[in-house]
């Protein structure tokens, strides 16, 4: 299982001081990656996002470098005592202020965060009535394959060997796998609905 980057909507959290610009979800994850590694290059951060099985994060890699620049400008990240990798890439480390902001971000849960995230498959299921039975079955087969492929990738991925507290990465990986397994069970239930007497009675058809 990999160094997972979990998906949460990009909603800034509330801080005690109105004068402080809250960090975004993306910035919070970046701080978390650097903190877990001790020192980390921007390239390594980008690779963590690219390898994430979470669809929203794996497609966010173009936003990494601007976010790192913002965090550095705010003093939340800093060059690691001018250390550079063999490729000439400067390493980053989190500052004391950055650790404070990271802790504030982690604990700043809002009510909507416990809700169901946006799911493109579930959104389309709302309108399956627009398809004939054959096309509905084709859609469900494709959805099931997509979910199984994602589950296979999540199960086969490896942890970030340079991250501390790898049990937290395992916890996130487990959450992703359980969510995907639940989606497969949901697909099974969807196949039964059009044949269900109670369903047709409620739909009036």
QUIZI-V118711 format. One record per residue. N is the residue number from 1. OMEGA is omega in whole degrees, 0 to 359 (999 if undefined). BURIAL is I if it has 9 or more other C-alpha atoms within 8 Angstrom, else O. Layout:
n=N omega=OMEGA burial=BURIAL
n=N omega=OMEGA burial=BURIAL
This chain:
n=1 omega=192 burial=I
n=2 omega=172 burial=I
n=3 omega=190 burial=I
n=4 omega=170 burial=I
n=5 omega=186 burial=I
n=6 omega=182 burial=O
n=7 omega=171 burial=O
n=8 omega=180 burial=O
n=9 omega=188 burial=O
n=10 omega=182 burial=O
n=11 omega=178 burial=O
n=12 omega=180 burial=O
n=13 omega=178 burial=I
n=14 omega=175 burial=O
n=15 omega=180 burial=O
n=16 omega=183 burial=O
n=17 omega=178 burial=O
n=18 omega=181 burial=O
n=19 omega=183 burial=O
n=20 omega=177 burial=O
n=21 omega=181 burial=O
n=22 omega=177 burial=O
n=23 omega=179 burial=I
n=24 omega=176 burial=I
n=25 omega=179 burial=I
n=26 omega=180 burial=O
n=27 omega=178 burial=I
n=28 omega=179 burial=I
n=29 omega=179 burial=I
n=30 omega=177 burial=I
n=31 omega=180 burial=I
n=32 omega=179 burial=I
n=33 omega=180 burial=I
n=34 omega=179 burial=I
n=35 omega=183 burial=I
n=36 omega=181 burial=I
n=37 omega=184 burial=I
n=38 omega=170 burial=I
n=39 omega=188 burial=I
n=40 omega=175 burial=I
n=41 omega=176 burial=I
n=42 omega=178 burial=I
n=43 omega=179 burial=O
n=44 omega=177 burial=O
n=45 omega=180 burial=I
n=46 omega=179 burial=I
n=47 omega=178 burial=O
n=48 omega=179 burial=I
n=49 omega=180 burial=I
n=50 omega=184 burial=I
n=51 omega=181 burial=I
n=52 omega=176 burial=I
n=53 omega=178 burial=I
n=54 omega=189 burial=I
n=55 omega=183 burial=O
n=56 omega=182 burial=O
n=57 omega=183 burial=I
n=58 omega=179 burial=I
n=59 omega=184 burial=I
n=60 omega=189 burial=I
n=61 omega=180 burial=I
n=62 omega=181 burial=O
n=63 omega=188 burial=O
n=64 omega=186 burial=I
n=65 omega=175 burial=O
n=66 omega=180 burial=O
n=67 omega=178 burial=I
n=68 omega=179 burial=I
n=69 omega=178 burial=O
n=70 omega=181 burial=O
n=71 omega=178 burial=I
n=72 omega=180 burial=I
n=73 omega=180 burial=O
n=74 omega=179 burial=O
n=75 omega=179 burial=I
n=76 omega=172 burial=I
n=77 omega=180 burial=I
n=78 omega=174 burial=I
n=79 omega=185 burial=I
n=80 omega=177 burial=I
n=81 omega=177 burial=O
n=82 omega=178 burial=O
n=83 omega=178 burial=O
n=84 omega=176 burial=I
n=85 omega=179 burial=O
n=86 omega=178 burial=O
n=87 omega=180 burial=O
n=88 omega=180 burial=O
n=89 omega=180 burial=O
n=90 omega=176 burial=I
n=91 omega=181 burial=I
n=92 omega=170 burial=I
n=93 omega=183 burial=I
n=94 omega=179 burial=I
n=95 omega=177 burial=I
n=96 omega=177 burial=O
n=97 omega=177 burial=O
n=98 omega=178 burial=I
n=99 omega=178 burial=I
n=100 omega=180 burial=O
n=101 omega=178 burial=I
n=102 omega=179 burial=I
n=103 omega=179 burial=O
n=104 omega=179 burial=I
n=105 omega=181 burial=I
n=106 omega=187 burial=O
n=107 omega=183 burial=O
n=108 omega=178 burial=O
n=109 omega=177 burial=O
n=110 omega=184 burial=O
n=111 omega=184 burial=O
n=112 omega=181 burial=O
n=113 omega=178 burial=I
n=114 omega=181 burial=O
n=115 omega=179 burial=O
n=116 omega=178 burial=O
n=117 omega=176 burial=O
n=118 omega=181 burial=O
n=119 omega=182 burial=O
n=120 omega=179 burial=O
n=121 omega=180 burial=O
n=122 omega=178 burial=O
n=123 omega=180 burial=I
n=124 omega=179 burial=O
n=125 omega=177 burial=O
n=126 omega=190 burial=O
n=127 omega=179 burial=O
n=128 omega=177 burial=O
n=129 omega=178 burial=O
n=130 omega=182 burial=O
n=131 omega=172 burial=I
n=132 omega=187 burial=O
n=133 omega=181 burial=O
n=134 omega=180 burial=O
n=135 omega=175 burial=O
n=136 omega=180 burial=I
n=137 omega=177 burial=I
n=138 omega=178 burial=O
n=139 omega=182 burial=O
n=140 omega=177 burial=I
n=141 omega=179 burial=O
n=142 omega=179 burial=O
n=143 omega=179 burial=I
n=144 omega=179 burial=I
n=145 omega=179 burial=O
n=146 omega=181 burial=O
n=147 omega=179 burial=I
n=148 omega=177 burial=I
n=149 omega=179 burial=O
n=150 omega=179 burial=I
n=151 omega=178 burial=I
n=152 omega=180 burial=O
n=153 omega=181 burial=I
n=154 omega=182 burial=I
n=155 omega=185 burial=I
n=156 omega=184 burial=O
n=157 omega=183 burial=O
n=158 omega=177 burial=O
n=159 omega=174 burial=I
n=160 omega=185 burial=O
n=161 omega=182 burial=O
n=162 omega=182 burial=O
n=163 omega=174 burial=I
n=164 omega=179 burial=O
n=165 omega=182 burial=O
n=166 omega=178 burial=I
n=167 omega=179 burial=O
n=168 omega=176 burial=O
n=169 omega=176 burial=I
n=170 omega=180 burial=I
n=171 omega=178 burial=O
n=172 omega=179 burial=I
n=173 omega=179 burial=I
n=174 omega=178 burial=O
n=175 omega=179 burial=O
n=176 omega=181 burial=I
n=177 omega=179 burial=I
n=178 omega=177 burial=O
n=179 omega=180 burial=O
n=180 omega=177 burial=I
n=181 omega=178 burial=I
n=182 omega=178 burial=O
n=183 omega=177 burial=I
n=184 omega=177 burial=I
n=185 omega=178 burial=O
n=186 omega=178 burial=O
n=187 omega=177 burial=I
n=188 omega=180 burial=O
n=189 omega=179 burial=O
n=190 omega=180 burial=O
n=191 omega=181 burial=I
n=192 omega=190 burial=O
n=193 omega=182 burial=O
n=194 omega=180 burial=O
n=195 omega=184 burial=O
n=196 omega=179 burial=O
n=197 omega=181 burial=O
n=198 omega=180 burial=O
n=199 omega=181 burial=I
n=200 omega=177 burial=I
n=201 omega=181 burial=O
n=202 omega=183 burial=O
n=203 omega=177 burial=O
n=204 omega=181 burial=O
n=205 omega=999 burial=O
